[in-house]
Amino acid sequence: MSIDPLFQAGPTVFFHAGAALVALLIGLLQIFGPKGTMAHRILGWCWVLLLASVAVSSFWIHGLCLIGPFSPIHILSILTLIMLPLGVLRARRHRIMAHKKTMTGIFFGALVLAGLFTLLPGRVMHAVVFGGG
């Protein structure tokens, strides 16, 4: 395991991967931690901002070009940018179960599932985790 491939990939990929990793850790805290507390709200806002940053930064990453400079993963970024405000709105309207489902869905879709795709051979994170260039 080496983070050298991240440095070689450039600042956008480095920022994107770092923000995604921090969002993953905060997301786990949110899922397994107490709900409705001030800490949950503060971490939640941090998580939303990180996820929005991850989604937006993805539009400057073009390692897998299938539709012009974009890939199907960019559809997930658009969906994330739509669902994040919806999840926040649901919490603010005290629709807690809908908020929980929305945010959990974003966590597993935008972070876990998308993160697994980054481990495919030829991707930067594959080189980070498994070695190679």
Number of C-alpha atoms within 10 A of each C-alpha: 12 13 14 13 21 20 14 12 13 11 11 17 23 17 16 21 20 15 21 23 16 15 24 21 12 18 24 13 14 19 14 8 13 11 12 10 10 10 13 17 14 11 17 19 13 16 24 21 15 21 27 21 18 26 24 17 17 20 16 13 18 14 14 14 11 10 9 8 12 17 16 11 16 17 12 17 22 15 15 24 19 12 16 20 14 16 23 19 14 18 19 11 10 11 13 15 11 15 20 16 12 19 26 17 16 22 21 14 15 21 19 15 12 15 17 11 14 16 16 12 13 13 15 25 23 19 21 17 13 12 14 13 13
